[in-house]
């Protein structure tokens, strides 16, 4: 599987592991880093607006959602 193009495999757990590893090694140059960080920011802001969600939960949910979308595209 190519680290720059996720979603080709059938095992999404392994795809996520490879993608996160690539993001850690590539930093901001990796194509998934900016969308995942943007999703985390949107989740954190949404959590600050909604009183029932804490910002760490919103941060994790936003980042997880964007990572999932990146892998499953």
N, CA, C, O and CB atoms as a CASP TS submission, in Angstrom:
PFRMAT TS
TARGET T0000
AUTHOR 0000-0000-0000
METHOD Language model
MODEL 1
PARENT N/A
ATOM      1  N   UNK     1       0.836  -1.182   0.000  1.00  0.00           N
ATOM      2  CA  UNK     1       0.000   0.000   0.000  1.00  0.00           C
ATOM      3  C   UNK     1       0.876   1.238   0.000  1.00  0.00           C
ATOM      4  O   UNK     1       1.860   1.304   0.737  1.00  0.00           O
ATOM      5  CB  UNK     1      -0.949   0.002   1.207  1.00  0.00           C
ATOM      6  N   UNK     2       0.536   2.197  -0.801  1.00  0.00           N
ATOM      7  CA  UNK     2       1.259   3.449  -0.900  1.00  0.00           C
ATOM      8  C   UNK     2       0.843   4.371   0.250  1.00  0.00           C
ATOM      9  O   UNK     2      -0.349   4.597   0.456  1.00  0.00           O
ATOM     10  CB  UNK     2       1.002   4.123  -2.271  1.00  0.00           C
ATOM     11  N   UNK     3       1.802   4.899   0.992  1.00  0.00           N
ATOM     12  CA  UNK     3       1.495   5.785   2.119  1.00  0.00           C
ATOM     13  C   UNK     3       0.823   7.075   1.671  1.00  0.00           C
ATOM     14  O   UNK     3       0.122   7.702   2.465  1.00  0.00           O
ATOM     15  CB  UNK     3       2.761   6.111   2.885  1.00  0.00           C
ATOM     16  N   UNK     4       1.014   7.482   0.444  1.00  0.00           N
ATOM     17  CA  UNK     4       0.442   8.718  -0.045  1.00  0.00           C
ATOM     18  C   UNK     4      -0.988   8.534  -0.539  1.00  0.00           C
ATOM     19  O   UNK     4      -1.690   9.525  -0.742  1.00  0.00           O
ATOM     20  CB  UNK     4       1.298   9.277  -1.147  1.00  0.00           C
ATOM     21  N   UNK     5      -1.433   7.324  -0.735  1.00  0.00           N
ATOM     22  CA  UNK     5      -2.767   7.073  -1.263  1.00  0.00           C
ATOM     23  C   UNK     5      -3.456   5.983  -0.445  1.00  0.00           C
ATOM     24  O   UNK     5      -3.423   4.816  -0.835  1.00  0.00           O
ATOM     25  CB  UNK     5      -2.697   6.672  -2.752  1.00  0.00           C
ATOM     26  N   UNK     6      -4.079   6.336   0.680  1.00  0.00           N
ATOM     27  CA  UNK     6      -4.728   5.328   1.514  1.00  0.00           C
ATOM     28  C   UNK     6      -6.045   4.856   0.897  1.00  0.00           C
ATOM     29  O   UNK     6      -6.536   5.439  -0.070  1.00  0.00           O
ATOM     30  CB  UNK     6      -4.977   5.884   2.917  1.00  0.00           C
ATOM     31  N   UNK     7      -6.601   3.806   1.466  1.00  0.00           N
ATOM     32  CA  UNK     7      -7.912   3.341   1.052  1.00  0.00           C
ATOM     33  C   UNK     7      -7.884   2.249   0.010  1.00  0.00           C
ATOM     34  O   UNK     7      -8.942   1.833  -0.462  1.00  0.00           O
ATOM     35  CB  UNK     7      -8.692   4.470   0.539  1.00  0.00           C
ATOM     36  N   UNK     8      -6.709   1.766  -0.369  1.00  0.00           N
ATOM     37  CA  UNK     8      -6.644   0.722  -1.393  1.00  0.00           C
ATOM     38  C   UNK     8      -6.845  -0.675  -0.805  1.00  0.00           C
ATOM     39  O   UNK     8      -7.236  -1.597  -1.521  1.00  0.00           O
ATOM     40  CB  UNK     8      -5.307   0.786  -2.117  1.00  0.00           C
ATOM     41  N   UNK     9      -6.583  -0.836   0.482  1.00  0.00           N
ATOM     42  CA  UNK     9      -6.663  -2.155   1.109  1.00  0.00           C
ATOM     43  C   UNK     9      -8.031  -2.438   1.694  1.00  0.00           C
ATOM     44  O   UNK     9      -8.895  -1.562   1.734  1.00  0.00           O
ATOM     45  CB  UNK     9      -5.622  -2.278   2.188  1.00  0.00           C
ATOM     46  N   UNK    10      -8.222  -3.658   2.142  1.00  0.00           N
ATOM     47  CA  UNK    10      -9.482  -4.059   2.733  1.00  0.00           C
ATOM     48  C   UNK    10      -9.483  -3.909   4.257  1.00  0.00           C
ATOM     49  O   UNK    10     -10.545  -3.753   4.861  1.00  0.00           O
ATOM     50  CB  UNK    10      -9.789  -5.486   2.354  1.00  0.00           C
ATOM     51  N   UNK    11      -8.312  -3.955   4.876  1.00  0.00           N
ATOM     52  CA  UNK    11      -8.214  -3.895   6.332  1.00  0.00           C
ATOM     53  C   UNK    11      -8.061  -2.439   6.767  1.00  0.00           C
ATOM     54  O   UNK    11      -6.970  -1.878   6.670  1.00  0.00           O
ATOM     55  CB  UNK    11      -7.022  -4.753   6.846  1.00  0.00           C
ATOM     56  N   UNK    12      -9.147  -1.819   7.248  1.00  0.00           N
ATOM     57  CA  UNK    12      -9.101  -0.400   7.582  1.00  0.00           C
ATOM     58  C   UNK    12      -8.259  -0.123   8.814  1.00  0.00           C
ATOM     59  O   UNK    12      -7.730   0.980   8.954  1.00  0.00           O
ATOM     60  CB  UNK    12     -10.495   0.125   7.795  1.00  0.00           C
ATOM     61  N   UNK    13      -8.117  -1.099   9.717  1.00  0.00           N
ATOM     62  CA  UNK    13      -7.268  -0.897  10.895  1.00  0.00           C
ATOM     63  C   UNK    13      -5.809  -0.778  10.458  1.00  0.00           C
ATOM     64  O   UNK    13      -5.084   0.098  10.929  1.00  0.00           O
ATOM     65  CB  UNK    13      -7.442  -2.065  11.913  1.00  0.00           C
ATOM     66  N   UNK    14      -5.391  -1.645   9.572  1.00  0.00           N
ATOM     67  CA  UNK    14      -4.020  -1.575   9.067  1.00  0.00           C
ATOM     68  C   UNK    14      -3.821  -0.312   8.237  1.00  0.00           C
ATOM     69  O   UNK    14      -2.764   0.315   8.303  1.00  0.00           O
ATOM     70  CB  UNK    14      -3.686  -2.822   8.230  1.00  0.00           C
ATOM     71  N   UNK    15      -4.839   0.066   7.451  1.00  0.00           N
ATOM     72  CA  UNK    15      -4.760   1.309   6.686  1.00  0.00           C
ATOM     73  C   UNK    15      -4.595   2.515   7.612  1.00  0.00           C
ATOM     74  O   UNK    15      -3.799   3.412   7.338  1.00  0.00           O
ATOM     75  CB  UNK    15      -6.013   1.479   5.816  1.00  0.00           C
ATOM     76  N   UNK    16      -5.357   2.529   8.714  1.00  0.00           N
ATOM     77  CA  UNK    16      -5.257   3.632   9.678  1.00  0.00           C
ATOM     78  C   UNK    16      -3.885   3.652  10.333  1.00  0.00           C
ATOM     79  O   UNK    16      -3.306   4.721  10.526  1.00  0.00           O
ATOM     80  CB  UNK    16      -6.351   3.515  10.753  1.00  0.00           C
ATOM     81  N   UNK    17      -3.364   2.494  10.674  1.00  0.00           N
ATOM     82  CA  UNK    17      -2.043   2.414  11.293  1.00  0.00           C
ATOM     83  C   UNK    17      -0.967   2.945  10.345  1.00  0.00           C
ATOM     84  O   UNK    17      -0.086   3.698  10.760  1.00  0.00           O
ATOM     85  CB  UNK    17      -1.728   0.964  11.698  1.00  0.00           C
ATOM     86  N   UNK    18      -1.041   2.556   9.094  1.00  0.00           N
ATOM     87  CA  UNK    18      -0.070   3.023   8.097  1.00  0.00           C
ATOM     88  C   UNK    18      -0.215   4.526   7.875  1.00  0.00           C
ATOM     89  O   UNK    18       0.779   5.242   7.751  1.00  0.00           O
ATOM     90  CB  UNK    18      -0.252   2.266   6.760  1.00  0.00           C
ATOM     91  N   UNK    19      -1.449   4.992   7.826  1.00  0.00           N
ATOM     92  CA  UNK    19      -1.688   6.420   7.584  1.00  0.00           C
ATOM     93  C   UNK    19      -1.176   7.278   8.742  1.00  0.00           C
ATOM     94  O   UNK    19      -0.515   8.291   8.518  1.00  0.00           O
ATOM     95  CB  UNK    19      -3.185   6.678   7.365  1.00  0.00           C
ATOM     96  N   UNK    20      -1.478   6.879   9.970  1.00  0.00           N
ATOM     97  CA  UNK    20      -1.002   7.640  11.132  1.00  0.00           C
ATOM     98  C   UNK    20       0.518   7.582  11.221  1.00  0.00           C
ATOM     99  O   UNK    20       1.156   8.579  11.557  1.00  0.00           O
ATOM    100  CB  UNK    20      -1.632   7.099  12.432  1.00  0.00           C
ATOM    101  N   UNK    21       1.095   6.439  10.928  1.00  0.00           N
ATOM    102  CA  UNK    21       2.556   6.325  10.917  1.00  0.00           C
ATOM    103  C   UNK    21       3.159   7.254   9.869  1.00  0.00           C
ATOM    104  O   UNK    21       4.170   7.907  10.127  1.00  0.00           O
ATOM    105  CB  UNK    21       2.985   4.870  10.647  1.00  0.00           C
ATOM    106  N   UNK    22       2.550   7.317   8.698  1.00  0.00           N
ATOM    107  CA  UNK    22       3.020   8.224   7.656  1.00  0.00           C
ATOM    108  C   UNK    22       2.878   9.678   8.058  1.00  0.00           C
ATOM    109  O   UNK    22       3.733  10.505   7.738  1.00  0.00           O
ATOM    110  CB  UNK    22       2.268   7.976   6.375  1.00  0.00           C
ATOM    111  N   UNK    23       1.788   9.994   8.767  1.00  0.00           N
ATOM    112  CA  UNK    23       1.599  11.363   9.241  1.00  0.00           C
ATOM    113  C   UNK    23       2.656  11.727  10.288  1.00  0.00           C
ATOM    114  O   UNK    23       3.149  12.854  10.310  1.00  0.00           O
ATOM    115  CB  UNK    23       0.186  11.538   9.828  1.00  0.00           C
ATOM    116  N   UNK    24       2.996  10.783  11.141  1.00  0.00           N
ATOM    117  CA  UNK    24       4.015  11.049  12.161  1.00  0.00           C
ATOM    118  C   UNK    24       5.390  11.233  11.534  1.00  0.00           C
ATOM    119  O   UNK    24       6.163  12.092  11.958  1.00  0.00           O
ATOM    120  CB  UNK    24       4.056   9.911  13.185  1.00  0.00           C
ATOM    121  N   UNK    25       5.691  10.432  10.534  1.00  0.00           N
ATOM    122  CA  UNK    25       7.002  10.532   9.877  1.00  0.00           C
ATOM    123  C   UNK    25       7.082  11.722   8.933  1.00  0.00           C
ATOM    124  O   UNK    25       8.113  12.391   8.873  1.00  0.00           O
ATOM    125  CB  UNK    25       7.304   9.256   9.111  1.00  0.00           C
ATOM    126  N   UNK    26       6.008  11.997   8.194  1.00  0.00           N
ATOM    127  CA  UNK    26       6.028  13.045   7.182  1.00  0.00           C
ATOM    128  C   UNK    26       5.708  14.430   7.713  1.00  0.00           C
ATOM    129  O   UNK    26       6.018  15.430   7.065  1.00  0.00           O
ATOM    130  CB  UNK    26       5.071  12.709   6.109  1.00  0.00           C
ATOM    131  N   UNK    27       5.096  14.500   8.876  1.00  0.00           N
ATOM    132  CA  UNK    27       4.738  15.794   9.433  1.00  0.00           C
ATOM    133  C   UNK    27       3.733  16.530   8.560  1.00  0.00           C
ATOM    134  O   UNK    27       2.793  15.929   8.040  1.00  0.00           O
ATOM    135  CB  UNK    27       5.976  16.639   9.618  1.00  0.00           C
ATOM    136  N   UNK    28       3.934  17.823   8.403  1.00  0.00           N
ATOM    137  CA  UNK    28       3.000  18.646   7.636  1.00  0.00           C
ATOM    138  C   UNK    28       3.081  18.387   6.137  1.00  0.00           C
ATOM    139  O   UNK    28       2.200  18.819   5.394  1.00  0.00           O
ATOM    140  CB  UNK    28       3.261  20.104   7.908  1.00  0.00           C
ATOM    141  N   UNK    29       4.118  17.691   5.677  1.00  0.00           N
ATOM    142  CA  UNK    29       4.240  17.383   4.247  1.00  0.00           C
ATOM    143  C   UNK    29       3.345  16.225   3.816  1.00  0.00           C
ATOM    144  O   UNK    29       3.075  16.063   2.626  1.00  0.00           O
ATOM    145  CB  UNK    29       5.681  17.059   3.911  1.00  0.00           C
ATOM    146  N   UNK    30       2.886  15.420   4.769  1.00  0.00           N
ATOM    147  CA  UNK    30       2.020  14.284   4.449  1.00  0.00           C
ATOM    148  C   UNK    30       0.637  14.809   4.058  1.00  0.00           C
ATOM    149  O   UNK    30       0.124  15.717   4.714  1.00  0.00           O
ATOM    150  CB  UNK    30       1.920  13.295   5.659  1.00  0.00           C
ATOM    151  N   UNK    31       0.020  14.260   3.005  1.00  0.00           N
ATOM    152  CA  UNK    31      -1.259  14.799   2.524  1.00  0.00           C
ATOM    153  C   UNK    31      -2.429  14.646   3.491  1.00  0.00           C
ATOM    154  O   UNK    31      -3.435  15.335   3.323  1.00  0.00           O
ATOM    155  CB  UNK    31      -1.615  14.138   1.245  1.00  0.00           C
ATOM    156  N   UNK    32      -2.345  13.781   4.489  1.00  0.00           N
ATOM    157  CA  UNK    32      -3.458  13.611   5.426  1.00  0.00           C
ATOM    158  C   UNK    32      -3.358  14.502   6.650  1.00  0.00           C
ATOM    159  O   UNK    32      -4.342  14.660   7.372  1.00  0.00           O
ATOM    160  CB  UNK    32      -3.535  12.185   5.864  1.00  0.00           C
ATOM    161  N   UNK    33      -2.210  15.083   6.900  1.00  0.00           N
ATOM    162  CA  UNK    33      -2.014  15.830   8.141  1.00  0.00           C
ATOM    163  C   UNK    33      -2.916  17.053   8.224  1.00  0.00           C
ATOM    164  O   UNK    33      -3.580  17.253   9.241  1.00  0.00           O
ATOM    165  CB  UNK    33      -0.566  16.254   8.269  1.00  0.00           C
ATOM    166  N   UNK    34      -2.956  17.864   7.197  1.00  0.00           N
ATOM    167  CA  UNK    34      -3.734  19.106   7.243  1.00  0.00           C
ATOM    168  C   UNK    34      -5.240  18.847   7.337  1.00  0.00           C
ATOM    169  O   UNK    34      -5.905  19.521   8.123  1.00  0.00           O
ATOM    170  CB  UNK    34      -3.437  19.949   6.012  1.00  0.00           C
ATOM    171  N   UNK    35      -5.813  17.904   6.577  1.00  0.00           N
ATOM    172  CA  UNK    35      -7.254  17.645   6.752  1.00  0.00           C
ATOM    173  C   UNK    35      -7.603  17.111   8.142  1.00  0.00           C
ATOM    174  O   UNK    35      -8.644  17.463   8.695  1.00  0.00           O
ATOM    175  CB  UNK    35      -7.728  16.654   5.704  1.00  0.00           C
ATOM    176  N   UNK    36      -6.746  16.272   8.704  1.00  0.00           N
ATOM    177  CA  UNK    36      -7.020  15.722  10.030  1.00  0.00           C
ATOM    178  C   UNK    36      -6.918  16.820  11.088  1.00  0.00           C
ATOM    179  O   UNK    36      -7.746  16.873  11.997  1.00  0.00           O
ATOM    180  CB  UNK    36      -6.043  14.569  10.354  1.00  0.00           C
ATOM    181  N   UNK    37      -5.929  17.687  10.985  1.00  0.00           N
ATOM    182  CA  UNK    37      -5.816  18.796  11.936  1.00  0.00           C
ATOM    183  C   UNK    37      -6.973  19.777  11.791  1.00  0.00           C
ATOM    184  O   UNK    37      -7.448  20.326  12.785  1.00  0.00           O
ATOM    185  CB  UNK    37      -4.491  19.528  11.742  1.00  0.00           C
ATOM    186  N   UNK    38      -7.429  19.999  10.563  1.00  0.00           N
ATOM    187  CA  UNK    38      -8.580  20.873  10.344  1.00  0.00           C
ATOM    188  C   UNK    38      -9.830  20.268  10.971  1.00  0.00           C
ATOM    189  O   UNK    38     -10.613  20.975  11.605  1.00  0.00           O
ATOM    190  CB  UNK    38      -8.800  21.116   8.839  1.00  0.00           C
ATOM    191  N   UNK    39     -10.018  18.969  10.798  1.00  0.00           N
ATOM    192  CA  UNK    39     -11.156  18.289  11.421  1.00  0.00           C
ATOM    193  C   UNK    39     -11.100  18.368  12.934  1.00  0.00           C
ATOM    194  O   UNK    39     -12.129  18.534  13.589  1.00  0.00           O
ATOM    195  CB  UNK    39     -11.205  16.837  10.987  1.00  0.00           C
ATOM    196  N   UNK    40      -9.905  18.250  13.493  1.00  0.00           N
ATOM    197  CA  UNK    40      -9.747  18.358  14.943  1.00  0.00           C
ATOM    198  C   UNK    40     -10.113  19.759  15.415  1.00  0.00           C
ATOM    199  O   UNK    40     -10.766  19.916  16.446  1.00  0.00           O
ATOM    200  CB  UNK    40      -8.308  18.014  15.359  1.00  0.00           C
ATOM    201  N   UNK    41      -9.698  20.766  14.673  1.00  0.00           N
ATOM    202  CA  UNK    41     -10.023  22.144  15.049  1.00  0.00           C
ATOM    203  C   UNK    41     -11.524  22.404  14.972  1.00  0.00           C
ATOM    204  O   UNK    41     -12.092  23.040  15.861  1.00  0.00           O
ATOM    205  CB  UNK    41      -9.278  23.128  14.148  1.00  0.00           C
ATOM    206  N   UNK    42     -12.159  21.921  13.926  1.00  0.00           N
ATOM    207  CA  UNK    42     -13.608  22.097  13.785  1.00  0.00           C
ATOM    208  C   UNK    42     -14.333  21.370  14.917  1.00  0.00           C
ATOM    209  O   UNK    42     -15.297  21.899  15.471  1.00  0.00           O
ATOM    210  CB  UNK    42     -14.094  21.573  12.405  1.00  0.00           C
ATOM    211  N   UNK    43     -13.885  20.182  15.261  1.00  0.00           N
ATOM    212  CA  UNK    43     -14.494  19.444  16.366  1.00  0.00           C
ATOM    213  C   UNK    43     -14.331  20.157  17.693  1.00  0.00           C
ATOM    214  O   UNK    43     -15.255  20.170  18.506  1.00  0.00           O
ATOM    215  CB  UNK    43     -13.898  18.063  16.459  1.00  0.00           C
ATOM    216  N   UNK    44     -13.165  20.752  17.925  1.00  0.00           N
ATOM    217  CA  UNK    44     -12.928  21.473  19.173  1.00  0.00           C
ATOM    218  C   UNK    44     -13.801  22.724  19.252  1.00  0.00           C
ATOM    219  O   UNK    44     -14.358  23.025  20.308  1.00  0.00           O
ATOM    220  CB  UNK    44     -11.445  21.851  19.300  1.00  0.00           C
ATOM    221  N   UNK    45     -13.923  23.452  18.143  1.00  0.00           N
ATOM    222  CA  UNK    45     -14.770  24.646  18.131  1.00  0.00           C
ATOM    223  C   UNK    45     -16.237  24.253  18.322  1.00  0.00           C
ATOM    224  O   UNK    45     -16.970  24.911  19.060  1.00  0.00           O
ATOM    225  CB  UNK    45     -14.588  25.432  16.807  1.00  0.00           C
ATOM    226  N   UNK    46     -16.654  23.193  17.662  1.00  0.00           N
ATOM    227  CA  UNK    46     -18.021  22.710  17.841  1.00  0.00           C
ATOM    228  C   UNK    46     -18.297  22.303  19.276  1.00  0.00           C
ATOM    229  O   UNK    46     -19.396  22.513  19.788  1.00  0.00           O
ATOM    230  CB  UNK    46     -18.287  21.542  16.921  1.00  0.00           C
ATOM    231  N   UNK    47     -17.301  21.723  19.919  1.00  0.00           N
ATOM    232  CA  UNK    47     -17.465  21.321  21.318  1.00  0.00           C
ATOM    233  C   UNK    47     -17.557  22.531  22.237  1.00  0.00           C
ATOM    234  O   UNK    47     -18.225  22.479  23.269  1.00  0.00           O
ATOM    235  CB  UNK    47     -16.308  20.426  21.753  1.00  0.00           C
ATOM    236  N   UNK    48     -16.893  23.611  21.868  1.00  0.00           N
ATOM    237  CA  UNK    48     -16.985  24.821  22.692  1.00  0.00           C
ATOM    238  C   UNK    48     -18.354  25.479  22.559  1.00  0.00           C
ATOM    239  O   UNK    48     -18.815  26.156  23.479  1.00  0.00           O
ATOM    240  CB  UNK    48     -15.887  25.818  22.301  1.00  0.00           C
ATOM    241  N   UNK    49     -19.002  25.279  21.416  1.00  0.00           N
ATOM    242  CA  UNK    49     -20.334  25.852  21.205  1.00  0.00           C
ATOM    243  C   UNK    49     -21.395  25.000  21.897  1.00  0.00           C
ATOM    244  O   UNK    49     -22.317  25.536  22.512  1.00  0.00           O
ATOM    245  CB  UNK    49     -20.643  25.970  19.696  1.00  0.00           C
ATOM    246  N   UNK    50     -21.268  23.678  21.800  1.00  0.00           N
ATOM    247  CA  UNK    50     -22.241  22.770  22.405  1.00  0.00           C
ATOM    248  C   UNK    50     -21.863  22.495  23.860  1.00  0.00           C
ATOM    249  O   UNK    50     -20.741  22.062  24.126  1.00  0.00           O
ATOM    250  CB  UNK    50     -22.326  21.444  21.606  1.00  0.00           C
ATOM    251  N   UNK    51     -22.757  22.732  24.792  1.00  0.00           N
ATOM    252  CA  UNK    51     -22.400  22.575  26.202  1.00  0.00           C
ATOM    253  C   UNK    51     -22.284  21.121  26.679  1.00  0.00           C
ATOM    254  O   UNK    51     -21.743  20.880  27.758  1.00  0.00           O
ATOM    255  CB  UNK    51     -23.411  23.276  27.037  1.00  0.00           C
ATOM    256  N   UNK    52     -22.774  20.160  25.911  1.00  0.00           N
ATOM    257  CA  UNK    52     -22.768  18.773  26.375  1.00  0.00           C
ATOM    258  C   UNK    52     -21.506  18.013  25.972  1.00  0.00           C
ATOM    259  O   UNK    52     -21.301  16.878  26.404  1.00  0.00           O
ATOM    260  CB  UNK    52     -23.978  18.054  25.839  1.00  0.00           C
ATOM    261  N   UNK    53     -20.657  18.634  25.144  1.00  0.00           N
ATOM    262  CA  UNK    53     -19.440  17.969  24.670  1.00  0.00           C
ATOM    263  C   UNK    53     -18.229  18.759  25.156  1.00  0.00           C
ATOM    264  O   UNK    53     -18.186  19.981  25.015  1.00  0.00           O
ATOM    265  CB  UNK    53     -19.433  17.844  23.109  1.00  0.00           C
ATOM    266  N   UNK    54     -17.247  18.066  25.726  1.00  0.00           N
ATOM    267  CA  UNK    54     -16.025  18.752  26.135  1.00  0.00           C
ATOM    268  C   UNK    54     -15.110  18.901  24.930  1.00  0.00           C
ATOM    269  O   UNK    54     -15.232  18.154  23.960  1.00  0.00           O
ATOM    270  CB  UNK    54     -15.308  17.984  27.279  1.00  0.00           C
ATOM    271  N   UNK    55     -14.194  19.863  24.985  1.00  0.00           N
ATOM    272  CA  UNK    55     -13.360  20.119  23.807  1.00  0.00           C
ATOM    273  C   UNK    55     -12.417  18.965  23.483  1.00  0.00           C
ATOM    274  O   UNK    55     -12.147  18.757  22.301  1.00  0.00           O
ATOM    275  CB  UNK    55     -12.556  21.378  24.015  1.00  0.00           C
ATOM    276  N   UNK    56     -11.888  18.187  24.454  1.00  0.00           N
ATOM    277  CA  UNK    56     -11.052  17.051  24.046  1.00  0.00           C
ATOM    278  C   UNK    56     -11.850  15.990  23.262  1.00  0.00           C
ATOM    279  O   UNK    56     -11.325  15.366  22.340  1.00  0.00           O
ATOM    280  CB  UNK    56     -10.414  16.409  25.283  1.00  0.00           C
ATOM    281  N   UNK    57     -13.097  15.801  23.635  1.00  0.00           N
ATOM    282  CA  UNK    57     -13.943  14.846  22.914  1.00  0.00           C
ATOM    283  C   UNK    57     -14.210  15.353  21.501  1.00  0.00           C
ATOM    284  O   UNK    57     -14.148  14.585  20.541  1.00  0.00           O
ATOM    285  CB  UNK    57     -15.277  14.615  23.667  1.00  0.00           C
ATOM    286  N   UNK    58     -14.508  16.642  21.372  1.00  0.00           N
ATOM    287  CA  UNK    58     -14.720  17.225  20.054  1.00  0.00           C
ATOM    288  C   UNK    58     -13.472  17.167  19.198  1.00  0.00           C
ATOM    289  O   UNK    58     -13.547  16.896  18.000  1.00  0.00           O
ATOM    290  CB  UNK    58     -15.179  18.652  20.184  1.00  0.00           C
ATOM    291  N   UNK    59     -12.323  17.420  19.806  1.00  0.00           N
ATOM    292  CA  UNK    59     -11.047  17.358  19.104  1.00  0.00           C
ATOM    293  C   UNK    59     -10.796  15.958  18.562  1.00  0.00           C
ATOM    294  O   UNK    59     -10.457  15.786  17.392  1.00  0.00           O
ATOM    295  CB  UNK    59      -9.905  17.780  20.030  1.00  0.00           C
ATOM    296  N   UNK    60     -10.965  14.957  19.425  1.00  0.00           N
ATOM    297  CA  UNK    60     -10.738  13.570  19.014  1.00  0.00           C
ATOM    298  C   UNK    60     -11.760  13.118  17.975  1.00  0.00           C
ATOM    299  O   UNK    60     -11.419  12.413  17.025  1.00  0.00           O
ATOM    300  CB  UNK    60     -10.787  12.643  20.229  1.00  0.00           C
ATOM    301  N   UNK    61     -13.009  13.525  18.158  1.00  0.00           N
ATOM    302  CA  UNK    61     -14.048  13.125  17.211  1.00  0.00           C
ATOM    303  C   UNK    61     -13.807  13.749  15.837  1.00  0.00           C
ATOM    304  O   UNK    61     -13.953  13.077  14.816  1.00  0.00           O
ATOM    305  CB  UNK    61     -15.433  13.526  17.738  1.00  0.00           C
ATOM    306  N   UNK    62     -13.444  15.010  15.808  1.00  0.00           N
ATOM    307  CA  UNK    62     -13.180  15.680  14.529  1.00  0.00           C
ATOM    308  C   UNK    62     -11.988  15.076  13.810  1.00  0.00           C
ATOM    309  O   UNK    62     -12.038  14.841  12.603  1.00  0.00           O
ATOM    310  CB  UNK    62     -12.943  17.165  14.748  1.00  0.00           C
ATOM    311  N   UNK    63     -10.913  14.825  14.550  1.00  0.00           N
ATOM    312  CA  UNK    63      -9.720  14.225  13.943  1.00  0.00           C
ATOM    313  C   UNK    63     -10.012  12.801  13.478  1.00  0.00           C
ATOM    314  O   UNK    63      -9.598  12.408  12.387  1.00  0.00           O
ATOM    315  CB  UNK    63      -8.544  14.227  14.941  1.00  0.00           C
ATOM    316  N   UNK    64     -10.715  12.034  14.292  1.00  0.00           N
ATOM    317  CA  UNK    64     -11.053  10.660  13.923  1.00  0.00           C
ATOM    318  C   UNK    64     -11.950  10.596  12.698  1.00  0.00           C
ATOM    319  O   UNK    64     -11.771   9.737  11.835  1.00  0.00           O
ATOM    320  CB  UNK    64     -11.726   9.963  15.081  1.00  0.00           C
ATOM    321  N   UNK    65     -12.910  11.501  12.624  1.00  0.00           N
ATOM    322  CA  UNK    65     -13.806  11.531  11.472  1.00  0.00           C
ATOM    323  C   UNK    65     -13.047  11.849  10.183  1.00  0.00           C
ATOM    324  O   UNK    65     -13.265  11.206   9.156  1.00  0.00           O
ATOM    325  CB  UNK    65     -14.917  12.559  11.694  1.00  0.00           C
ATOM    326  N   UNK    66     -12.167  12.827  10.237  1.00  0.00           N
ATOM    327  CA  UNK    66     -11.413  13.192   9.039  1.00  0.00           C
ATOM    328  C   UNK    66     -10.426  12.097   8.641  1.00  0.00           C
ATOM    329  O   UNK    66     -10.213  11.864   7.451  1.00  0.00           O
ATOM    330  CB  UNK    66     -10.669  14.506   9.264  1.00  0.00           C
ATOM    331  N   UNK    67      -9.826  11.427   9.611  1.00  0.00           N
ATOM    332  CA  UNK    67      -8.942  10.304   9.297  1.00  0.00           C
ATOM    333  C   UNK    67      -9.740   9.182   8.646  1.00  0.00           C
ATOM    334  O   UNK    67      -9.290   8.583   7.669  1.00  0.00           O
ATOM    335  CB  UNK    67      -8.230   9.792  10.570  1.00  0.00           C
ATOM    336  N   UNK    68     -10.920   8.897   9.185  1.00  0.00           N
ATOM    337  CA  UNK    68     -11.784   7.876   8.607  1.00  0.00           C
ATOM    338  C   UNK    68     -12.155   8.232   7.164  1.00  0.00           C
ATOM    339  O   UNK    68     -12.096   7.372   6.284  1.00  0.00           O
ATOM    340  CB  UNK    68     -13.053   7.704   9.459  1.00  0.00           C
ATOM    341  N   UNK    69     -12.536   9.485   6.912  1.00  0.00           N
ATOM    342  CA  UNK    69     -12.883   9.909   5.554  1.00  0.00           C
ATOM    343  C   UNK    69     -11.700   9.792   4.621  1.00  0.00           C
ATOM    344  O   UNK    69     -11.866   9.436   3.455  1.00  0.00           O
ATOM    345  CB  UNK    69     -13.397  11.337   5.555  1.00  0.00           C
ATOM    346  N   UNK    70     -10.513  10.084   5.110  1.00  0.00           N
ATOM    347  CA  UNK    70      -9.293  10.005   4.294  1.00  0.00           C
ATOM    348  C   UNK    70      -9.000   8.544   3.918  1.00  0.00           C
ATOM    349  O   UNK    70      -8.608   8.254   2.788  1.00  0.00           O
ATOM    350  CB  UNK    70      -8.081  10.621   5.058  1.00  0.00           C
ATOM    351  N   UNK    71      -9.191   7.647   4.862  1.00  0.00           N
ATOM    352  CA  UNK    71      -8.880   6.225   4.610  1.00  0.00           C
ATOM    353  C   UNK    71      -9.944   5.589   3.714  1.00  0.00           C
ATOM    354  O   UNK    71      -9.608   4.795   2.836  1.00  0.00           O
ATOM    355  CB  UNK    71      -8.778   5.442   5.948  1.00  0.00           C
ATOM    356  N   UNK    72     -11.202   5.919   3.917  1.00  0.00           N
ATOM    357  CA  UNK    72     -12.295   5.252   3.209  1.00  0.00           C
ATOM    358  C   UNK    72     -12.649   5.875   1.869  1.00  0.00           C
ATOM    359  O   UNK    72     -13.576   5.390   1.220  1.00  0.00           O
ATOM    360  CB  UNK    72     -13.503   5.245   4.066  1.00  0.00           C
ATOM    361  N   UNK    73     -11.978   6.900   1.425  1.00  0.00           N
ATOM    362  CA  UNK    73     -12.360   7.559   0.166  1.00  0.00           C
ATOM    363  C   UNK    73     -12.191   6.672  -1.016  1.00  0.00           C
ATOM    364  O   UNK    73     -12.470   7.084  -2.142  1.00  0.00           O
ATOM    365  CB  UNK    73     -11.564   8.799  -0.043  1.00  0.00           C
TER
END
